[in-house]
Amino acid sequence: MISELEFSARCESAMTDLYKALVAASDAHEFEVDQNAGTITIEFDEPRAKFVVSPNSPVRQIWVSALTRSFKFDWEEARGAFVLPADGRSLREMMSEAISTQMGEDVRL
C-alpha cells in the first residue's frame, strides 16, 4: 500500500485531471459537474441521476458511486493510474463508460 502522502499527491492529480476532462465533456453533453472539498459530483437531468467520485484516504482508494453501484480504484504503479482491480479499467475509462451508459451516447473523457 502506498503511503498517505503518496496517495494524497496521486489522488489530487487524478481527481484534477478527471475534473478537467469532465468539464470539457459537459460542454458537449448535457450533464453538470461540480467539485467541492475534493469530491466530484456529476448530475444528469434525463434520466435523473447523480455520480460521486471521492477519495478514501484510510484505504488509499478512490471510490465512485455510479449506475447504482460502487467502484473502488487502487493505485497501480505500473500504469501510473487508479484502476479497478477486478478488470483493470482506469478511473477515466470507467467514468467514460458509465457516463456513456447513463447518457445513451458515446462520451469520451
Contact map, one row per residue, 1 for C-alpha under 8 A:
1110000000000000000000000000000000000000000000000000000000010000000000000000000000000000000000000000000000000
1111011000000000000000000000000000000000000000000000000000010000000000000010000000000000000000000000000000000
1111111000000000000000000000000000000000000000000000000000000000000000000000000000000000000000000000000000000
0111111100000000000000000000000000000000000000000000000011010000000000000000000000000000000000000000000000000
0011111110000000000000000000000000000000000000000000000000000000000000000000000000000000000000000000000000000
0111111111000000000000000000000000000000000000000000000000000000000000000000000000000000000000000000000000000
0111111111100000000000000000000000000000000000000000000010010000000000000010000000000000000000000000000000000
0001111111110000000000000000000000000000000000000000000010000000000000000000000000000000000000000000000000000
0000111111111000000000000000000000000000000000000000000000000000000000000000000000000000000000000000000000000
0000011111111100000000000000000000000000000000000000000000000000000000000000000000000000000000000000000000000
0000001111111110000000000000000000000000000000000000001000000100000000000000000000000000000000000000000000000
0000000111111111000000000000000000000100000000000000000000000000000000000000000000000000000000000000000000000
0000000011111111100000000000000000000000000000000000000000000000000000000000000000000000000000000000000000000
0000000001111111110000000000000000000000000000000000000000000000000000000000000011000000000000000000000000000
0000000000111111111000000000000000000101000000000000000000000000000000000000000000000000000000000000000000000
0000000000011111111100000000000000000000000000000000000000000000000000000000000000000000000000000000000000000
0000000000001111111110000000000000000000000000000000000000000000000000000000000000000000000000000000000000000
0000000000000111111111000000000000000000000000000000000000000000000000000000000000000000000100000000000000001
0000000000000011111111100000000010100001000000000000000000000000000000000000000000000000000000000000000000000
0000000000000001111111110000000000000000000000000000000000000000000000000000000000000000000000000000000000000
0000000000000000111111111000000000000000000000000000000000000000000000000000000000000000000000000000000000001
0000000000000000011111111100000010000000000000000000000000000000000000000000000000000000000000000000000000001
0000000000000000001111111110000010000000000000000000000000000000000000000000000000000000000000000000000000000
0000000000000000000111111111000000000000000000000000000000000000000000000000000000000000000000000000000000000
0000000000000000000011111111100000000000000000000000000000000000000000000000000000000000000000000000000000111
0000000000000000000001111111111110000000000000000000000000000000000000000000000000000000000000000000000000000
0000000000000000000000111111110000000000000000000000000000000000000000000000000000000000000000000000000000000
0000000000000000000000011111110000000000000000000000000000000000000000000000000000000000000000000000000000000
0000000000000000000000001111111000000000000000000000000000000000000000000000000000000000000000000000000000100
0000000000000000000000000111111100000000000110000000000000000000000000000000000000000000000000000000000000000
0000000000000000000000000100111110000000011110000000000000000000000000000000000000000000000000000000000000000
0000000000000000000000000100011111000000011100000000000000000000000000000000000000000000000000000000000000000
0000000000000000001001100100001111100001111000000000000000000000000000000000000000000000000000000000000000000
0000000000000000000000000000000111110001110000000000000000000000000000000000000000000000000000000000000000000
0000000000000000001000000000000011111111100000000000000000000000000000000000000000000000000000000000000000000
0000000000000000000000000000000001111111000000000000000000000000000000000000000000000000000000000000000000000
0000000000000000000000000000000000111110000000000000000000000000000000000000000000000000000000000000000000000
0000000000010010000000000000000000111111000000000000011000000000000000000000000000000000000000000000000000000
0000000000000000000000000000000000111111100000000001111000000000000000000000000000000000000000000000000000000
0000000000000010001000000000000011110111110000000001110000000000000000000000000000000000000000000000000000000
0000000000000000000000000000000011100011111000000111100000000000000000000000000000000000000000000000000000000
0000000000000000000000000000001111000001111100000111000000000000000000000000000000000000000000000000000000000
0000000000000000000000000000001110000000111110011110000000000000000000000000000000000000000000000000000000000
0000000000000000000000000000011100000000011111111100000000000000000000000000000000000000000000000000000000000
0000000000000000000000000000011000000000001111111000000000000000000000000000000000000000000000000000000000000
0000000000000000000000000000000000000000000111111000000000000000000000000000000000000000000000000000001000000
0000000000000000000000000000000000000000000111111000000000000000000000000000000000000000000000000000011000000
0000000000000000000000000000000000000000001111111100000000000000000000000000000000000000000000000000000000000
0000000000000000000000000000000000000000001111111110000000000000000000000000000000000000000000000000000000000
0000000000000000000000000000000000000000111100011111000000000000010000000000000000000000000000000000000000000
0000000000000000000000000000000000000000111000001111100000000001111000000000000000000000000000000000000000000
0000000000000000000000000000000000000011110000000111110000000001110000000000000000000000000000000000000000000
0000000000000000000000000000000000000011100000000011111000000111100000000000000000000000000000000000000000000
0000000000000000000000000000000000000111000000000001111100000111000000000000000000000000000000000000000000000
0000000000100000000000000000000000000110000000000000111110011110000000000000000000000000000000000000000000000
0000000000000000000000000000000000000000000000000000011111111110000000000000000000000000000000000000000000000
0001001100000000000000000000000000000000000000000000001111111000000000000000000000000000000000000000000000000
0001000000000000000000000000000000000000000000000000000111110000000000000000000000000000000000000000000000000
0000000000000000000000000000000000000000000000000000000111111000000000000000000000000000000000000000000000000
1101001000000000000000000000000000000000000000000000001111111100000000000110000000000000000000000000000000000
0000000000000000000000000000000000000000000000000000001110111110000000011110000001000000000000000000000000000
0000000000100000000000000000000000000000000000000000111100011111000000011100000001000000000000000000000000000
0000000000000000000000000000000000000000000000000000111100001111100001111000000000000000000000000000000000000
0000000000000000000000000000000000000000000000000011110000000111110001110000000000000000000000000000000000000
0000000000000000000000000000000000000000000000000011100000000011111111100000000000000000000000000000000000000
0000000000000000000000000000000000000000000000000111000000000001111111100000000000000000000000000100000000000
0000000000000000000000000000000000000000000000000010000000000000111110000000000000000000000000000100010000000
0000000000000000000000000000000000000000000000000000000000000000111111000000000000000000000000000000000000000
0000000000000000000000000000000000000000000000000000000000000000111111100000000000000000000000000000000000000
0000000000000000000000000000000000000000000000000000000000000011110111110000000000000000000000000000000000000
0000000000000000000000000000000000000000000000000000000000000011110011111000000000010000000000000000000000000
0000000000000000000000000000000000000000000000000000000000001111000001111100000000010000000000000000000000000
0000000000000000000000000000000000000000000000000000000000001110000000111110000001111000011000000000000000000
0000000000000000000000000000000000000000000000000000000000011100000000011111000001111000000000000000000000000
0100001000000000000000000000000000000000000000000000000000011000000000001111100111100000000000000000000000000
0000000000000000000000000000000000000000000000000000000000000000000000000111111111100000000000000000000000000
0000000000000000000000000000000000000000000000000000000000000000000000000011111110000000000000000000000000000
0000000000000000000000000000000000000000000000000000000000000000000000000001111100000000000000000000000000000
0000000000000000000000000000000000000000000000000000000000000000000000000001111110000000000000000000000000000
0000000000000000000000000000000000000000000000000000000000000000000000000011111111000000000000000000000000000
0000000000000100000000000000000000000000000000000000000000000000000000000011101111100000011000000000000000000
0000000000000100000000000000000000000000000000000000000000001100000000001111000111110000011000000000000000000
0000000000000000000000000000000000000000000000000000000000000000000000001111000011111001111000000000000000000
0000000000000000000000000000000000000000000000000000000000000000000000111100000001111111111000000000000000000
0000000000000000000000000000000000000000000000000000000000000000000000001100000000111111100000000000000000000
0000000000000000000000000000000000000000000000000000000000000000000000000000000000011111000000000000000000000
0000000000000000000000000000000000000000000000000000000000000000000000000000000000011111100000000000000000000
0000000000000000000000000000000000000000000000000000000000000000000000000000000000111111110000000000000000000
0000000000000000000000000000000000000000000000000000000000000000000000000000000000111011111011000000000000000
0000000000000000000000000000000000000000000000000000000000000000000000001000000011110001111111000000000000000
0000000000000000000000000000000000000000000000000000000000000000000000001000000011110000111111100000000000000
0000000000000000010000000000000000000000000000000000000000000000000000000000000000000000011111110000000000001
0000000000000000000000000000000000000000000000000000000000000000000000000000000000000000111111111000000000001
0000000000000000000000000000000000000000000000000000000000000000000000000000000000000000111111111100000000000
0000000000000000000000000000000000000000000000000000000000000000000000000000000000000000001111111110000000001
0000000000000000000000000000000000000000000000000000000000000000000000000000000000000000000111111111000000111
0000000000000000000000000000000000000000000000000000000000000000000000000000000000000000000011111111100000100
0000000000000000000000000000000000000000000000000000000000000000011000000000000000000000000001111111110000000
0000000000000000000000000000000000000000000000000000000000000000000000000000000000000000000000111111111000100
0000000000000000000000000000000000000000000000000000000000000000000000000000000000000000000000011111111111110
0000000000000000000000000000000000000000000000000000000000000000000000000000000000000000000000001111111110000
0000000000000000000000000000000000000000000000100000000000000000001000000000000000000000000000000111111100000
0000000000000000000000000000000000000000000001100000000000000000000000000000000000000000000000000011111111000
0000000000000000000000000000000000000000000000000000000000000000000000000000000000000000000000000001111111000
0000000000000000000000000000000000000000000000000000000000000000000000000000000000000000000000000001101111100
0000000000000000000000000000000000000000000000000000000000000000000000000000000000000000000000000001001111110
0000000000000000000000001000100000000000000000000000000000000000000000000000000000000000000000011011000011111
0000000000000000000000001000000000000000000000000000000000000000000000000000000000000000000000010001000001111
0000000000000000010011001000000000000000000000000000000000000000000000000000000000000000000110110000000000111
